[in-house]
Amino acid sequence: MFAAAQALGYQVVGAFRVPALDPGVTPNMTGLPGLALIKSIVGALFWPGIWAAVGAIIVGAILWFVGSSSDNPSRGAQGKKTIFAACIGAIIIGGANAIVAFFSAAGSTI
């Protein structure tokens, strides 16, 4: 019974059939003034994030070296965690466009 209503373009909510409406809204880059500037600013923010990840990897390597050479295992473990976190951050920053594109495409199929 509900499958037939859904096949006709109705959403079934509880015991009620509600017409499924598509408002037809899609993203566009010309809707607001200054969007090109915002896109440029966000693109420029990638570089400080990558630099911070490189700096964190260097600091983590130093911590790891100092911890392992001074028989301080907690300091070495802290260095390893710092390097791991910096690598994950670099992956997320570098793949931000792909991540957003993937979830945007997934959301458009809902």
Secondary structure, DSSP 8 states (H G I E B T S, - for coil): -HHHHHHTTEEEETTEEEE---------SSSSTTHHHHHHHHHHTHHHHHHHHHHHHHHHHHHHHHHHHTT-HHHHHHHHHHHHHHHHHHHHHHTHHHHHHHHHHHHHT-
